[in-house]
Amino acid sequence: MKAYMVESSKKIEPFGDHPRDCLITNRKLGEIQKEVLQGLGLELKAMPSAVKVEDAEEHIVFDDSLFFTKELLQEFITEARRLKCCAVCAAKPGQFTNLSMVATQNVQIHADRVEYGLHYVPARELRGDQVPMVIDPDQFSMPFPMPEHVHGGREYRIPITDTVIIQIDHWANLWAANLGMLLAEVARLRKAPKVRLLGLVIRARSRNRWKVLRQVNKVGRNCDIHPTAYIEGSTIGNNVMVGAGSVIRLSLVGDGTAIGSNVTMEFSVAGEQCAIDSGSGIFGTVLYPGAVTSAGVIYVSLCGRNSFIAEGVSLSDFRFDGRCVTVIKDGNPVDTGNIGLGSCLGHGVYLGAGCVVAPGRAIPNGMRITPDETRVIRKCLPDGSVPGHRRIDINRVS
């Protein structure tokens, strides 16, 4: 069976990259699409338009910006074949569609489903009206500790599923696809045959889930990992350095990346040749290759290639007015439906100490930003005053 990919000229801001060139867990979307299709025995064909497809045999047609896992595509094709009719892939609204920032995707949103740019077309004699093939992607979830006054009284849960489909139309979707790939690995482990899980328990000599997770680590060649570092459920590339006391949990680290001491990295992706300085925290964040950070903590953000985040930078990820984070798409604000989302730094962006970026904001490629001069001590005047600052006189009695 053939898979026809409809080509587009989309660009993902602020990067200016086509979706197929964007990185998802350190691989281009185009490479992932090709691998998934080949794994199911589908032959990939690029087309300038869906109306140009002329094939009497069964086939699928999909948008070139569409990210999907093998499990999702296999379930869609299997169910569509069972119905023996034209079908469009749709997902049941829920925890996963919310995490994927579906409001920022160019998809058809209905009350009971979200329709994506993925279509199944049967043999010509079976064709007729198209029907939605609704798949429920919410397989598992885990609670995330958060006080009720922060998340509005609802229990905050993170979806865990290997049935992933996201249309990459915005940087928020790209961030979600990276997190989706990491969570998909957790789902696959939870669905693994009991014999494999038993083998992991035996190797760990414990039923403790964290000790078992250490048995699924993948560590590359020529790595320098301090014996006090703690790694679980993660993939570490070649020539990676990890310092003393660092914790890497359910994350992916690219080749040649240097991680200092006492670094915490959870549900995050670091590309090749990144540098994460000692004491930093990276949570739910994607660092493109060459990114450098000395910041104390970065939450749920996306940092472009060769970006630099200095100590003292704050990438905010939460609003104080009780509303969900908004992002800018095509010049207009869009409600993501998520209470937490950080920032997106374009390729080559440098942020100096003291910079604060609002939740959901994106900074264009190549910008190098420091705080205003009034916030930086540059000189002390003869009378002892410091422009833009207040001096404390310890000898003055009030």
N, C-alpha and C positions, 0 to 999 in steps of 0.2 A: 504494500500500500504506500502511496505517496503522501507527503505532507507539504502543502504549498504555503510558503511564507510570503505574506503581503508586505512588500518593502515600503518604508516611509522615510521622510526626511526629518523626523523628530529630533530635537535636541533637549537634553536634560539640563536645566539651569540649576546652579550657576556654572556647571562644568563646561557646558557647550558640547558635550559628548553625545553621540547617538546612543540610545538605550542598549543596543547590542554590544557596544564598546565599554559599557559601564561594568564595574567589578562587583560580583556577588561572591562572597567568601573567596576573594582573590582570583576569581576567574571571570572572564568576559561572559556576559549573558549569551552571546552568540555561540560560544563554546559549550555552554551548559545545554542550550536548546539542541544543538547537534548531537551531543552525547545521549540525551534523553531519547531523542527520536531514533537514533541508531540502536539503542538498547532495546527498543520495542520493534525493531525491524522495519522502521519507516524510512523512506528515501526523501531527503530534503530537496525541495525545488523552490527557488526564489521567483516571485512574480511581482510585476509592478502594480497589479490590481487584482482584486478577487474576481472581477467579471472576466478577466483574461483566462481564467482556469477553464479548460475544456478537457474533461476526463470522464469517460463513461463508467469507469470502475469506482469503487468506494475510495474515499480519500478524506483528509482533513485539511482545513484552511485556518491559518492563525496569523494574528498581527505580529510583526517583527519585534514589538516591544513587550511581548508577553513572556512572563516567567512562570514556569510550571515544573513540578517534580514528576518523576517517572510514575509514582503512585497515582497522582492526580490524572495524568493522561491515560494511564492504563484503565482506571475505573471509568473514565468518561467514554472511551472507545468501547469498552465491554458493554456498558449499559446502553449506549447508542445502538450498537449492533443488535442487542436484544430487542429493542423497539422497532428496528428495521425502518427507520425514517430519518429525515434530516433533523439534526439537533444542534443546539447552541449550548455551550458549557455555562452553567450557572452555579453559584454557591449560595447556600442558605445563610442569611445574615446572622451574625453572632460574634463571638469573641475574636475569631480569626479575621473576619472581614473588617472589624473595627480596628484591630492592630495594624492591618495593612493600609490604613488611611484611604479607604475605598472612596471617600468623598473627593479625593484629589486625582482619581483615576478616570480616564475617559471610557467609562463603562455605563451600561444601562442598569440603573438602580430602581428596583421595584419593591413593593412592600414585603414580598415573600422571597425575593431572590435578587442576586446581582449577576447580570449577564456579561460575559467576557468575550473578547475577540477570538474565540476558538470554536470552530464549526465542524461537525461531522456530516459528510455527504455520502449516502449509500450508493449502490449501483443504480444506474439510470432508471431501471424499471421500478425501483422502490421509492423514488423521490416524490415528495409532495410538500405540504406545508411544514415549516420548521417548528419544532417544539423545544422548550427549554428542558435540558437535562440537569436537574438540581442535585448537587452533591453537598453533603453536610461535612465541612472540613473540621469541625470541632470534635476531635477525638478524645483528647485528654486536656487537663489544665492543672495548674498549680497555683495556690494562693500566694499573693505577695503581701507581706505584712505592711499595713498602712492604716493609720487611725481614720476613723469614720469622718472626722471633720475635714480631712484632706480629700477623700474620694467621694464624698457626698452620700455616705451611708451604704453604698453598694459594696459587696465584697469584691475586692480587686483581684482578678485572676489573670494569669498569663496562659494563652492557648499553646498547647503542644500538639503538633500534627505533622504528618508527612504528606498530607494531601493539600499541597500549597499551589495557589494560582494568584498572581499579582500582575497587573498591567503597569509597566514602568513608565509613568507619564510625569513623574515629579520626583525630586530628590527624597521626599518622605517615603515614597514607594520603594525606592532603591534601598533606603535604610531598612525598611520593613522586610524586604526580600533577603537581606543579609541575616537579619535576626531569624527569619523564617527558616533559612537553611540550617542554622544552628539548632533551632528547636526541632526540626525534622529529624535530626540525628538522635535526639532524646526520644522522640516518638518511635523511631525504628528500634531503639534499644528496648523500649517498653513492650514492643510487639514481637520481640525476638523469641525464637523457640525456647521452650523451657530447658532443653538440654544445654543450650548456649549459656543461658542465665545461670544454670547450675555450675557450669564450668567456670564462669567468672567468680561465683561465690567460693568455689574450691580454691581457685588461685589466690583470692583475697583472704582466704581463711577467716572469713567473716560475712555475715549477712548485712552488715552496715552498708547502706547505699553509697555512702561517700567512699568507703574503702573499695567497694565493687567498681565504682566509677573510675578509680585509678587504674583498673585493669584494662580499660578500653583506650587508654592514652596511646597516641601514635607520635613517636619522637623520631625526628630525622637524624641524619649523619652529622658528625663533628659538632655536636652541641656541647656547650659549657653550662651545665645546670648545677647550681649550688645544692649540696645535699640537704639543706634546710628548706629549699623551695618546695612548695606543695602544688602538684598538678593533678587535676582530675577531669576526666571526660573531655580532654582537649587534644588538639592536633598541633604539634610543634614541627616546624619546617627544619631545613638543614642550616647548620652554622648559626644557630640561635644561642644567645647568651641570656641566662636568667640568674639574677642575683639572689643573695641570701634573704630568706624570709618572705619571698614573694609567693603569692597565691594566684594560680591561673585555673579558672573553673569554667568548663563548658565553653571554651573559646578556641580560636584559630589564630596561630601565629605564623607569619610568613618567613621565608628564608632570610637569614642575615639580620634579623631584628634583634636589637639589644634591649633587654628589660633589666632595669636596675634592681636594687634591694628594696624590700618592703613595698613592692608594687602589688596592687590588687587588680585583677582583670577578670571580669565575669561577663558571660554572654556577649563577648566582644570579638571583633576581627581586627587584627593588625596585619597590614600588608608587608611586602618585602622591604628590608632595609629601614624599618621604622626604629625610632628610639623613644623609649618610655623611661623617663628619669626616675630615680629612686624616690619612693614615697608617694608616687602618683597613684590615682585610682581611675580605672576605666570600666564603666558599667553600661552595658547595652550600647556600646559605641563602635563605630566602624572607622578605622584609620586606613586611608589609602597608602600605597607604597611611598616610603620616604617621609612620612609624617613624623614630627617630633613634638613631644609634649613634656613640659615640666609642671603643668597645672596640677593642683592638688587633687581635684576630682573632675571627671567629665562624665556626664550622664546622657544617654540616649541621643547621641549626636553623630554627625557624619563629617569627617574631615578629609579634604581632598589631597591629592598627590603633592608631596613636598611642602605641606603646610607646617606651620610652626606655632605652637601654643605655649606662651611663656608662663612661668610661675605667676600666680596672681590673676590670671584670666578666669573669668566666670562665664560659662556657657549655660545660661539659665534654661530650665526645663519645666517650669511650673508657674501658673498665673495665680495671683492672690485674690482675684475677683470671683473665683468659683467657676469660671467658664473654661471650656476646652481650649487648647492651643490652636491658634489660626496660623496658616502659612499663606504666602503670596503665590498665586498661580495665574499666569497670563495677566498680571497687573492687578488682580483682585484678591481680597482676603477670602480664604476658604476655611471653614471650621473642620478640623481633622477628626473631631469626635473623640479625641484622646486628651486626658488631663495632663499627660506628660509627654513632652517632645522637646528636644534640645535644638541645637543650631546646625547649620550646614556651612562649612567653610570650603570655598572653591579651591582649585589647584593653586598652589603657590601663595596662599594667604598666610600672612604673619600677623599675630596679635600680641602686642606688648603687654607687660604687666599692668594691671588695673583696668583692662578692657572688660566690659560687661555686655554680653549679647543677649537680647531678649529672646524668649522662647519662640521657636518656629521660624526664626529669621535666617536668611541666607546671605553670605558675603561673596561678591563676585571674584572671579579668578584674579590672582596677582596683587590684590590689595595688601598693603602693609600699614597697619593701624596701631597708633599708640594713643594714650589719653591726652586730652587737651593740656597745653603748657601750664595752665593754672593749677593742674593737679600733679605736676611733677616738680620736685625741688631742683632748681637749676642754679640758684645762687642765694647767698645771704647778704642783705644790704648792710651798710656800715652801722646802722642803728640796731642791728641784730634781728630785724624783721625778715620774714621769709614770704615772698609774694605768693598769695593763694593759700597760705597756711597760717595756723594759729600757734604761737610759741608759748609754752608753759614755763613760767618763771617759778622755780621751786623755792626761791628765797622770799617771794611775796606772800605775806600773810593776809588772808581775806577775812 
